[in-house]
Amino acid sequence: MTAAFATLPQLYSRFSPHVNALLAWPPSRTIWGGVVALAVIGASCGSDSPPSATPTGTAIPATATPTGPTATPTPDLTVLLRDGGIAIIEKAYDRLLDQYINPADPAALLGAAWSGAAKEAAAKGIAVPARPALSGDRAGDFAAFREAWGRLTGGVADPKEMRFAAIRVMAQSLNDCHTFFLNPVASTTLEDQRTGAGVVGVGIELAGVPPLVTEVISGSPAGDAGVLVGDRIASIDGADASAFGPAAAFDLINGEEGTAVRLRLRRPDAGTLIEATLTRARVTPPIVTSRVVGDGVGYVRVRQFVDGGINGQLKSALEEFERQGVTRWIIDLRDNAGGRLDTEAISLFVQTGVVARDRNREGDLHEDVASGHVLAVLRPTVLLTNNRTGSVSEVFAAALREYGLASLVGAPTNGCAGYTDIQPFGDGSSMAVTTHVNLGPVSNTPLSGTGLSPDVWVDRSQDDISNGRDPQLEAAIGYLAP
């Protein structure tokens, strides 16, 4: 349970029945963004087909009495952790081979896993034996890895960090923003953010290397301590952050509620570093905010897409603009890395037709269609995007632009739009695996790996952020000028 508000790998997904049974999550389609917004990091999960649901949203197996999700037996942690946790590594290996959107090479996966574990072992001063011989044979390669793993971890009291490194690097080797490992802290944070309940952290959003504070949540530990937008994080609990990006900073800033984290901040107008000790607490930023930003221009920021949908809040904001005489809309999707697929939110604008489309490993297509609950009045609309606009945000933007309902202003989106399945390993950690990729609802062209280019390309530099300038918003207001 943590978060400063930093950023996690992105994902767009459906919840798997396994995850649903374990956590009572409604298994339906979700999108989460990659290394994401707010040292609150976010992501979500998936399954192969959208199951039918009870009126309360709890999935019920077709042959079951409607009494709720089926319980999943609690895994025996002692068994899982035997022999250095090799059973958990095997679960990760099998999932990547069996479920990843593109067939993977067994030797490449295990080679990456060994490299990750060996690097971690060497950093701890542990002798690293010879790398296992790998040939590409699935069973044979894992047998060789198992034998080498025994030699690497034999005598190590707690090889947890080596196991985490093995799985993390194995997932990273696929170079897919929706496929990644989550340690126990990140796993819990993800669940908290997915539900919109906030996360435990200090309440800052980060970007860049070294980490730049791009937002401070009002009322958060960071806000109360005087952390400012534009501050650079120089160190975290004494660790030099000069080479850290947001994700690495997240791992150190996040922690248990009530515990402290020491930050040293480099402020543009300060000659010396600023020391700040913050006590981690639950931070719940607003999901949708709105205001009038110019003559007849209404601005709505959608921070993320959460369970239960944002369509109600978005509709209310836009209808309030009508009462205020607003005739042009700006919807800000910057730094929105995704969340729950919200076809109702898209249906506020798209009256009929496909609003989201995806393809699975076998090439099968799945389509979601508009619900018909379109707004009574549609106004000229601009969507603000940047390179941290991802997953469901890209699906939302693609639908509105492909139907000619909105223009994009800002920077290209990050091209991370695919369904993912997150399953726990039983030791508190979990792994997200890309099982589907998203396509444009009209064009049928892939969004993952390409993203969306804006109609008007405007950059916003870190210097702009530090000094409170927003040329992208200014361009959007100008674009909508009558």
Beta strands, then each sheet from edge to edge (+ up, - down):
strand 1: 11-14
strand 2: 29-32
strand 3: 180-182
strand 4: 199-201
strand 5: 204-207
strand 6: 212-216
strand 7: 232-236
strand 8: 239-240
strand 9: 260-266
strand 10: 274-279
strand 11: 281-283
strand 12: 288-294
strand 13: 297-302
strand 14: 328-332
strand 15: 339-340
strand 16: 354-360
strand 17: 365-369
strand 18: 381-385
strand 19: 407-410
strand 20: 418-424
strand 21: 430-439
strand 22: 456-457
sheet 1: 1+ 2- 15+
sheet 2: 3+ 21- 16+ 17-
sheet 3: 3+ 21- 20+
sheet 4: 4+ 11-
sheet 5: 5+ 6-
sheet 6: 8+ 7- 9+ 10-
sheet 7: 12+ 13- 14- 18- 19- 22-
end
